[in-house]
Structures are given as C-alpha cells and as structure tokens.
Amino acid sequence: MNAVSNTQQLMPKHVAIIMDGNGRWAQQRGKRRTYGHKVGAEAVRRAVAFARRQGLTSLTLFAFSSENWNRPAQEVSVLMELFVTVLQREVKKLHKHGVRLRVIGDLSQFSQRLQEKIAAAEAKTRDNHELNLNIAANYGGRWDIAQACRRLTEQVTDGRLAIADIDEQRLSDELQLADQPAPDLLIRTGGEHRISNFLLWQLAYAELYFTPVLWPDFDDHTFAAAIADFAARERRFGLTSEQIHSMIMADKAPIED
C-alpha cells in the first residue's frame, strides 16, 4: 500500500455503495416497497453516469445480498424481474459509454434466464475500459472469503500449490474483484451504520461514509458530498501523520541533476 500516493490523491479510484432505503422511501409515500426498488434503478443510472464523468476506475453496487432471499417472496420476485429488465434496457447504453459490467456473487441460485442475461451482458461489455461497474447480487463477504479458501484448497489438493505458499496475497487473488483496486470509499445510504457482510476483505482500508439519504434520492450532489468528505481525510494505512507528512514533503522535493 503506497501511503503517499493515496494521501495525495483526492479522488477515489474505486467506490463501493450499499444502496439502502428503497423500501422505506416507498412506504413514506404510501407505496409498496417494490415501487421503491423501481425508482431506485434510476438512482443507479445517475450514480453510474456520475462515476464515469468523475473518472472513477470502478463502481461496485450492492444490489442483492445472500440474506435478501429471506425477504417476502413477492418482493424478491419483483427484484429478480427488475434485474432482468434493467439488464435488457441498460446494457446497450453501458456499452456505448465504454462501461464494463460484471455481476459478482453466487449466481447459481438465480433462474437460468437471468444467468443467461447476465452472461450476455458481461460478454458484450467485456472489452470496455471507461468504468468497471460491478453489481453484487446474491453476494456475501463471508461467502466470498469461503469460496476463495475452497479454491486454494483445491489447488493444494491437486498439487498446484503448497500450503506454505498461502498468504494474504494468494487469498486476495481468489476473491471477487481481484483484478481491480480495492475500494477507497464505501458509501451507505439510508442512515444505517454497518457494512452488512459486504466486501469484508476488500474494505479493510476503505474510508466509510454514511448518509441518511435514502437510495432513490441519491443524486450527484450526495455523491459529490461523499467524495468531498473522502478528500478531506488523511489516509494513514497504519503510519503516523508525521510519517506521511515527511513522505509527502520528500516526494515534492525537487530532483537535482
């Protein structure tokens, strides 16, 4: 971890968002919770457009956790259909703007139809480089770590890897999003102050930003406020403020011929 470069960089490269508050937003307006999810899809579009304009490398959105299967069946059904609809409607726009789409999580529990839509969308946008848009669906941080351990175990069993070679980097390489920088900033909307089993390993050094704004109301102003808060923080990565200041001053010193 390069403390100097990360301290000097005011813009995060990777932002992760827990999109919370769709149901409450709808209930406050006398609507069904499912209406909030539909309106929330518009907030996703705004967030993606903002991230692309700001030059972010990656945007990861927590759309559906592994625990969300416990919600009312009708709400889960609407969420699944909304997922299919949004994929069909948005993938051409994402591709046009150079956005690479990836869906992370245990996709095996989704319908064959949805799995096929996901695969097609990922294939269409695979070679895009403007922005990595990661949608976490049926995702859990504990599942992510467990499946990484399972892959390492298989490599040891097959003789491709020695137990002594397993370290943090080896485990990290088997996690979801291993090919992208770790999130610099986590935003959670809706007023709750927890990470809810989201990217447990990847968020180790992320800055956390909580806002009471419900997800359907999340707009450019709210996103910009989170980034401004991030820019005002000192990221030390285990060092002291004095060490970081010294490193920054050394980095700024003129180079003699």
C-alpha positions in Angstrom: 0.0 0.0 0.0 1.5 3.3 -1.1 0.5 5.8 1.6 1.9 8.8 -0.2 0.2 8.4 -3.5 -3.1 7.5 -1.8 -2.9 10.5 0.5 -2.1 12.9 -2.3 -4.9 11.5 -4.5 -8.1 13.4 -3.7 -10.3 11.3 -5.9 -11.0 7.7 -5.0 -10.4 5.2 -7.7 -12.9 2.7 -6.5 -16.2 3.5 -4.8 -18.5 0.8 -3.3 -22.1 1.7 -2.4 -24.6 -0.1 -0.2 -27.9 1.0 -1.8 -30.2 1.1 1.2 -33.6 2.7 1.7 -35.7 1.8 -1.3 -38.5 0.1 0.7 -38.7 2.9 3.3 -38.7 5.5 0.6 -41.7 3.9 -1.0 -43.5 3.4 2.4 -43.1 7.0 3.3 -45.1 7.8 0.1 -47.8 5.3 0.8 -46.5 2.9 -1.9 -45.4 -0.7 -1.9 -41.8 -1.4 -1.2 -41.4 -2.8 -4.7 -42.1 0.7 -6.1 -39.0 2.0 -4.3 -36.9 -0.6 -6.0 -38.1 0.5 -9.4 -37.4 4.2 -8.6 -34.0 3.1 -7.1 -33.0 1.8 -10.6 -33.0 5.5 -11.7 -30.6 6.3 -8.9 -28.3 3.6 -10.2 -28.2 5.2 -13.6 -27.4 8.6 -12.1 -24.6 7.1 -10.0 -23.0 5.3 -12.9 -23.1 8.4 -15.0 -21.5 10.5 -12.2 -18.8 7.9 -11.6 -17.9 7.9 -15.3 -17.8 11.7 -15.5 -15.5 11.8 -12.5 -13.1 9.3 -13.9 -13.5 6.5 -11.4 -11.9 3.2 -12.2 -14.6 1.1 -10.5 -18.0 1.4 -9.0 -19.4 -1.5 -7.0 -23.1 -1.5 -6.1 -24.6 -3.9 -3.5 -27.9 -4.8 -5.2 -28.9 -8.1 -3.5 -27.3 -9.8 -0.6 -27.3 -13.5 0.2 -29.6 -12.6 3.1 -32.1 -10.9 1.0 -33.7 -14.2 0.0 -35.4 -14.1 3.4 -37.5 -11.1 2.3 -41.2 -11.5 1.3 -41.4 -13.8 -1.8 -43.3 -11.1 -3.8 -40.6 -8.5 -3.2 -37.8 -11.0 -4.2 -39.7 -11.9 -7.3 -40.1 -8.2 -8.3 -36.4 -7.7 -7.6 -35.4 -10.6 -9.9 -37.7 -9.3 -12.7 -36.4 -5.8 -12.3 -32.8 -7.1 -12.6 -33.7 -8.8 -15.9 -35.5 -5.7 -17.2 -32.6 -3.3 -16.2 -30.1 -5.6 -17.8 -32.0 -5.7 -21.1 -32.6 -1.9 -21.0 -29.3 -0.6 -19.9 -26.6 -2.9 -21.4 -26.6 -1.1 -24.8 -26.2 2.3 -23.0 -23.4 0.9 -20.8 -21.6 -0.5 -23.8 -22.0 2.8 -25.8 -20.3 4.7 -22.9 -17.5 2.1 -22.5 -18.7 0.7 -19.2 -17.7 -2.9 -18.4 -20.3 -4.7 -16.5 -19.7 -7.6 -14.1 -22.0 -9.3 -11.7 -20.3 -10.8 -8.6 -21.8 -13.3 -6.2 -23.2 -16.8 -6.2 -25.2 -16.7 -9.4 -26.1 -20.4 -9.3 -29.3 -19.6 -7.3 -30.7 -17.3 -10.0 -33.0 -18.6 -12.7 -31.4 -19.9 -15.9 -33.0 -17.0 -17.8 -31.3 -14.4 -15.5 -28.0 -16.2 -15.6 -28.1 -16.1 -19.4 -28.9 -12.4 -19.4 -26.0 -11.7 -17.0 -23.6 -13.7 -19.2 -24.7 -12.0 -22.3 -24.3 -8.5 -20.8 -20.9 -9.3 -19.4 -19.7 -10.7 -22.7 -21.0 -7.6 -24.6 -19.1 -5.2 -22.4 -16.0 -7.3 -21.6 -13.5 -5.2 -23.6 -14.7 -1.8 -22.3 -12.3 0.3 -20.2 -14.1 3.5 -19.3 -15.5 2.2 -16.0 -15.8 -1.1 -14.2 -19.4 -1.4 -13.0 -19.7 -4.3 -10.5 -23.1 -5.4 -9.4 -23.1 -7.5 -6.2 -26.0 -9.9 -6.4 -26.6 -12.8 -4.1 -23.3 -11.7 -2.7 -21.9 -12.0 0.9 -18.5 -11.2 2.1 -18.2 -14.4 4.1 -19.2 -16.4 1.0 -16.5 -14.6 -0.9 -13.8 -15.5 1.5 -15.1 -19.1 1.8 -15.1 -19.6 -1.9 -11.6 -18.2 -2.1 -10.4 -20.7 0.6 -12.1 -23.5 -1.3 -10.2 -22.7 -4.5 -6.9 -22.6 -2.6 -7.7 -25.9 -1.0 -8.4 -27.4 -4.5 -5.0 -26.1 -5.7 -3.3 -27.7 -2.7 -5.1 -31.0 -3.2 -4.2 -31.0 -6.9 -0.5 -30.3 -6.1 -0.5 -26.9 -7.8 0.1 -25.0 -4.6 2.0 -25.7 -1.4 0.3 -24.8 2.0 3.4 -22.7 2.9 2.7 -20.5 -0.1 -0.7 -19.4 1.1 -0.6 -15.9 2.3 -2.8 -12.8 2.2 -1.9 -12.0 -1.4 -2.8 -15.6 -2.5 -6.1 -15.4 -0.8 -6.8 -11.9 -2.2 -6.1 -13.2 -5.7 -9.0 -15.7 -5.4 -11.6 -13.1 -4.2 -14.2 -11.4 -6.3 -12.8 -8.2 -7.9 -9.2 -9.4 -7.5 -8.3 -7.7 -10.8 -9.4 -4.3 -9.6 -8.1 -1.9 -7.0 -9.6 -2.3 -3.5 -12.4 0.2 -2.7 -11.1 3.5 -1.4 -14.5 4.7 -0.3 -17.6 2.9 0.9 -20.9 4.8 0.9 -24.0 3.5 2.6 -27.3 5.3 2.1 -30.4 5.1 4.3 -28.9 6.0 7.7 -27.6 2.6 8.9 -24.1 2.4 10.2 -22.8 -1.1 9.3 -21.3 -2.8 6.2 -23.8 -5.8 6.2 -21.4 -8.6 5.1 -20.3 -6.6 2.0 -16.7 -6.9 0.7 -15.4 -7.8 4.1 -11.8 -8.4 2.9 -11.7 -5.7 0.3 -12.9 -2.9 2.6 -10.1 -3.3 5.1 -8.6 0.1 4.4 -11.6 1.9 2.8 -13.0 5.1 4.2 -16.6 4.7 5.3 -19.3 7.4 4.6 -22.8 7.0 5.9 -25.7 9.3 4.8 -29.3 9.4 5.8 -30.4 10.0 2.2 -32.5 7.1 1.0 -31.2 5.4 -2.1 -33.9 6.7 -4.6 -32.9 10.3 -3.6 -29.2 9.6 -4.1 -28.0 12.1 -6.7 -24.9 13.9 -8.0 -24.9 16.3 -5.0 -25.0 13.4 -2.5 -22.3 11.5 -4.4 -20.1 14.7 -4.6 -20.5 15.3 -0.9 -19.2 11.8 -0.1 -16.2 12.3 -2.4 -15.5 15.7 -0.8 -15.6 14.1 2.7 -13.2 11.5 1.4 -10.8 14.1 0.0 -10.6 15.8 3.4 -9.5 12.7 5.2 -5.9 11.6 5.9 -5.4 8.0 4.9 -2.5 6.7 7.1 -2.6 2.9 6.4 -1.0 2.2 9.8 1.5 5.1 9.7 1.5 8.3 11.8 0.5 11.7 10.4 4.1 12.8 10.9 5.5 9.9 8.7 3.0 10.6 6.0 3.8 14.4 6.0 7.5 13.6 5.8 6.9 11.2 2.8 4.8 13.8 1.0 7.5 16.5 1.5 10.2 14.1 0.3 8.0 13.3 -2.8 7.6 17.0 -3.5 11.3 17.9 -3.2 12.9 19.0 -6.5 15.1 16.4 -8.2 18.7 17.6 -8.6 20.6 16.9 -11.8 
